[in-house]
Amino acid sequence: QVQPVESGGGLVQPGGSLRLSCAASGSIFSIRAVGWYRQAPGKQRELVARISAPDGYSTIYAESVKGRFTISRDNAKNTVYLQMNSLKPEDTAVYSCNAVIGSVPVLPWGQGTQVTVSS
């Protein structure tokens, strides 16, 4: 079964930027909305951003990241990106992506990518 593969995480200082990538084989990312999620230690997974399919015309963001994060997609590469600017320590988490129907993830979760914001 198709499983997303996330990359681009790392250690960054507060105020810094990272760009995450999420790829999946086949065309599912081209025909489905895709969401980026994050899970911090001891907390539940939360939706950070979501982008509609196929053109990405509609996006939604969690209040905590509005104005700082931007989700985008490249259907030719079956890839969805999350540009994260002005990072804060509270953004530290494992970030994962998934195709969604409505707000329901439909694929097995990948390993995610760790983002750590610390000085």
Salt bridges, closest charged atoms under 4 A:
GLU46 OE2 - ARG38 NE 2.70
GLU63 OE2 - LYS66 NZ 2.75
ASP91 OD1 - ARG38 NH1 2.88
ASP91 OD2 - ARG68 NH1 2.73
